[in-house]
């Protein structure tokens, strides 16, 4: 049985509307469709040599040398006008490949169901908007939709910092520069420090992944820039705790003060299996009102959830409340809704927003 080439596998994923491709030794190729892994039809178990042949056919000699040295490699790959974000790693001394399929078109905020309150935030002159959620919840897609909204409506200088570049933007009303880790900058922290000299209005940070990046991102939001960034966190309260805990104890009070003043919103996102196929986004929206700001300063982060659930008039809602709305709209099954809720017993008891 013939093993698919890289081109055949990637085009198969496009044809099946898959979100991800997985190549692991001793199992057949896998694709993720509507959140579920499926074996690629008609393919046998892969050997390490098979995965190496596929992986090394799509990278340069320099990338291969870097991968052999660091044992991990992230890069962008383009095939027939389709883009992919690819990660190579080792497991049990075998090469492993995971590729995320990137849509050619950047969706609009309407198409991804973004609440209208977020549209207003994207017109801010400065502040920090954080998009959070687990891997595979379309944070990159949502972030791209937000940048495209600004691009369509505002005359701004936008700079993005990505690893790798995923959606490729065309400058419209705004001017957009996209910087990729490795080829355009040595690190997120270094790139962000130099951003100060590049006269940006809006800065997008693909991921706040280390202390240097987090600290510089907060400073940029504090000094007259609108900054959009992502974190792998579960909800607003955990996001704030994660940021503060990244700093040494003697700096944490200062960071609380900075966050209380610069944080505009935390948008936490998950994708739920939709009735009839596909997936639907459920979100928690936290806005930095005076009540939230005081809780950040006074180390009462655990109380923020209660403020979110009782501040619908301000445009806030919790993840459980949004899942309740999705369930009432018959977009997801009851069992699915409850499996994603913190308090599934309250499914029919929340006030519908």
C-alpha positions in Angstrom: 0.0 0.0 0.0 1.5 3.3 -1.1 2.1 6.0 1.6 0.6 9.4 0.7 3.1 12.1 -0.1 3.1 15.4 1.9 1.2 17.1 -0.9 -1.4 14.3 -1.0 -1.9 14.3 2.7 -2.3 18.1 3.0 -4.7 18.2 0.1 -6.7 15.3 1.6 -7.1 17.4 4.8 -8.3 20.4 2.7 -10.8 18.1 0.9 -12.1 16.7 4.1 -12.4 20.1 5.8 -10.0 19.0 8.5 -8.5 21.3 11.1 -5.3 19.3 11.8 -3.1 16.5 10.4 -1.2 14.1 12.8 1.6 11.9 11.7 2.9 9.5 14.5 5.0 6.4 14.2 3.2 3.1 14.4 -0.3 4.4 13.6 -1.9 5.5 10.3 -2.1 9.2 9.4 -4.8 11.0 11.3 -6.9 14.1 10.6 -9.1 16.1 13.0 -12.6 16.8 11.6 -15.1 18.7 13.8 -12.9 18.2 16.8 -12.6 14.4 16.4 -9.6 12.4 15.1 -10.1 10.1 12.1 -7.7 7.8 10.3 -6.9 8.8 6.7 -8.8 6.4 4.5 -6.7 3.6 2.9 -3.5 4.3 4.8 -1.4 1.8 6.8 0.7 2.4 10.0 3.6 4.8 9.4 7.2 4.0 10.1 9.6 6.7 11.3 11.2 6.7 7.9 7.8 7.5 6.3 7.3 10.5 8.5 10.8 11.7 8.0 10.4 11.5 4.2 7.2 13.5 4.4 8.5 16.1 7.0 11.9 16.6 5.4 10.3 17.1 1.9 8.6 20.4 3.1 11.5 22.0 5.0 14.8 23.6 3.9 18.2 22.3 4.8 18.6 25.1 7.3 15.3 24.2 9.0 16.3 20.5 9.0 19.6 21.4 10.7 17.8 23.5 13.3 15.3 20.7 13.9 18.0 18.2 14.5 19.7 20.6 16.9 16.6 21.8 18.9 14.4 18.7 18.4 11.4 21.0 17.8 10.5 23.2 14.9 7.5 25.5 14.1 7.1 26.8 10.6 4.5 27.9 8.0 4.0 25.9 4.8 2.1 26.9 1.7 0.7 24.5 -0.9 -1.5 25.4 -3.9 -2.6 28.7 -2.2 -3.4 26.8 1.1 -1.5 27.6 4.2 -0.5 25.3 7.1 1.1 25.9 10.5 3.4 22.9 11.1 5.2 21.6 14.2 7.8 18.9 14.1 9.0 17.2 17.3 10.4 13.9 18.5 8.7 11.2 20.5 10.5 8.0 21.5 13.2 9.1 19.1 10.7 9.1 16.2 9.7 12.2 14.2 6.2 13.5 14.8 4.3 16.0 12.6 1.3 18.1 13.5 -0.1 20.6 11.0 -2.9 23.1 11.5 -4.9 23.9 8.3 -5.3 27.7 7.9 -8.3 29.0 6.0 -7.4 31.1 3.0 -10.0 33.7 3.9 -10.0 35.7 7.1 -13.6 35.4 8.5 -15.5 38.5 9.6 -16.4 39.0 13.3 -20.1 38.5 12.3 -19.2 35.1 10.7 -17.5 33.9 13.9 -20.4 35.2 16.1 -18.4 37.8 18.0 -20.5 39.8 20.5 -21.0 43.4 19.4 -19.4 44.7 22.6 -16.0 43.6 21.2 -16.4 45.8 18.1 -16.3 48.9 20.3 -13.1 47.6 22.1 -11.3 47.4 18.7 -11.7 51.2 18.3 -9.7 51.9 21.5 -6.5 53.9 21.3 -4.7 51.8 23.9 -5.3 48.9 26.1 -4.8 45.1 26.2 -7.3 42.6 24.8 -6.5 39.0 25.6 -8.0 36.0 23.7 -7.7 32.8 25.7 -8.6 29.1 25.4 -7.2 25.7 24.9 -5.3 24.5 21.8 -7.5 24.1 18.8 -10.3 26.6 19.9 -9.5 28.9 16.9 -7.8 31.7 18.9 -5.6 32.5 15.8 -8.7 32.7 13.6 -10.5 35.0 16.0 -7.5 37.2 16.4 -7.2 37.4 12.6 -10.9 38.4 12.4 -10.3 41.2 14.9 -7.2 42.5 13.0 -9.2 42.4 9.8 -12.0 44.4 11.3 -9.5 47.1 12.3 -8.0 46.9 8.8 -11.4 47.4 7.2 -12.5 50.3 9.4 -9.5 52.2 10.8 -6.5 54.0 9.3 -3.8 52.4 11.6 -0.3 51.1 11.6 -0.6 47.4 12.6 2.3 45.2 13.4 1.9 41.5 14.1 4.4 39.1 15.9 3.8 35.5 15.0 5.3 32.0 15.1 4.8 31.3 12.3 2.7 33.8 10.2 -0.7 32.2 9.7 -3.2 34.4 8.0 -1.7 36.7 5.4 -3.3 40.1 5.5 -3.7 42.6 2.7 -3.3 46.2 3.8 -6.7 48.0 3.3 -7.4 51.1 5.3 -4.6 50.1 7.7 -1.0 49.3 6.9 -0.1 45.8 8.2 3.4 44.5 8.8 3.7 40.8 9.8 6.9 39.7 11.5 7.7 36.0 11.9 9.9 34.4 14.6 13.2 33.2 13.2 13.1 34.9 9.8 12.1 38.5 10.9 13.1 38.6 14.6 15.1 36.5 17.0 12.5 36.4 19.8 9.1 37.8 20.7 10.5 39.9 23.5 13.2 41.4 21.2 10.8 42.1 18.4 8.3 43.8 20.8 11.0 46.0 22.3 11.9 47.3 18.9 8.2 47.8 18.1 8.3 51.0 20.2 10.5 52.6 17.4 8.1 51.5 14.6 5.3 53.9 15.3 2.5 51.3 15.7 -1.1 52.0 16.6 -2.1 48.3 17.0 0.1 45.4 17.9 -0.8 41.7 17.7 1.2 39.1 19.7 0.6 35.6 18.6 1.3 34.2 22.0 2.4 35.6 25.4 4.7 32.6 26.0 7.3 33.8 28.5 8.0 36.5 31.1 9.9 38.8 28.7 7.0 38.8 26.2 4.3 39.2 28.9 6.2 42.2 30.5 6.8 43.9 27.2 3.2 43.4 26.0 1.8 45.0 29.2 4.3 47.9 28.8 3.2 48.5 25.2 -0.5 48.5 26.2 0.4 51.0 28.9 2.2 53.4 26.6 -0.4 54.3 24.1 -0.9 51.2 21.9 -3.8 48.8 21.4 -2.4 45.3 21.9 -4.1 42.0 21.1 -2.6 38.8 22.4 -3.4 35.2 23.2 -2.8 32.9 26.2 -3.5 29.2 26.8 -5.8 29.8 29.8 -9.3 28.6 30.8 -11.1 31.8 31.9 -10.7 35.4 32.8 -9.7 34.8 36.4 -7.1 32.2 35.6 -5.7 34.5 32.9 -5.1 37.3 35.3 -3.6 34.9 37.9 -1.3 33.4 35.2 0.0 36.8 34.2 0.7 37.9 37.8 2.2 34.6 38.8 4.7 34.8 35.8 6.5 37.6 37.7 8.7 37.3 40.7 6.9 38.1 44.0 8.5 41.5 44.4 7.0 42.7 41.1 3.5 41.3 41.5 1.9 44.3 43.1 3.2 46.5 40.4 1.9 44.1 37.7 -1.6 44.1 39.4 -1.6 47.9 39.2 -0.6 47.8 35.5 -3.2 45.2 34.6 -6.0 47.0 36.5 -5.3 50.1 34.3 -4.4 48.6 31.0 -6.4 45.4 30.6 -9.5 46.1 28.4 -11.0 42.7 28.1 -10.4 39.0 28.4 -12.3 36.8 25.8 -12.1 33.1 26.7 -13.2 30.7 23.9 -14.1 27.1 23.4 -15.5 25.1 20.5 -18.4 22.8 21.1 -19.6 20.0 18.7 -22.7 21.3 16.9 -25.9 19.4 16.2 -25.8 18.2 12.6 -22.0 18.6 12.3 -19.4 21.4 12.6 -18.6 23.3 15.8 -19.9 26.4 17.5 -17.9 28.9 19.7 -18.9 29.5 23.3 -17.2 32.4 25.0 -16.7 34.2 28.3 -16.4 38.0 28.0 -14.9 40.0 30.8 -14.6 43.8 30.5 -12.4 45.8 32.8 -15.0 47.8 34.6 -14.3 49.7 37.7 -15.5 46.7 39.8 -13.1 44.3 38.0 -10.3 46.8 38.2 -10.7 47.1 41.9 -10.7 43.3 42.3 -7.4 43.0 40.3 -5.7 45.6 42.5 -7.1 44.2 45.8 -6.1 40.6 44.9 -9.8 39.4 44.8 -9.5 37.6 41.5 -11.7 34.8 42.6 -14.7 37.2 42.8 -14.4 38.3 39.2 -16.6 35.4 38.0 -19.5 36.7 40.1 -19.1 40.1 38.6 -19.1 38.7 35.1 -22.3 36.7 35.7 -24.1 39.7 37.1 -23.0 42.3 34.6 -24.9 41.5 31.4 -25.9 45.2 31.1 -22.2 45.9 30.5 -21.9 43.2 27.9 -20.3 40.6 30.1 -21.3 36.9 30.4 -19.7 33.7 31.7 -18.8 30.6 29.7 -21.7 28.7 31.5 -24.1 31.5 30.5 -23.1 31.5 26.9 -23.3 27.7 26.7 -26.8 28.1 28.1 -27.7 30.4 25.3 -26.2 28.1 22.7 -28.2 25.2 24.1 -31.4 27.2 24.2 -30.8 28.0 20.5 -30.7 24.2 19.9 -27.2 24.4 18.5 -25.8 21.7 20.8 -27.2 18.7 22.6 -27.9 18.9 26.3 -25.2 16.3 27.1 -22.6 18.2 25.1 -23.6 21.5 26.8 -23.3 20.0 30.3 -20.0 18.4 29.5 -18.4 21.8 28.8 -19.9 23.6 31.8 -18.3 24.3 35.2 -21.7 23.8 36.8 -23.8 21.5 34.5 -26.6 21.2 37.1 -27.4 24.9 36.4 -28.0 24.4 32.6 -31.7 25.3 32.8 -31.4 27.8 35.6 -29.2 30.6 34.3 -30.9 33.8 33.2 -30.8 33.8 29.4 -28.9 36.8 28.1 
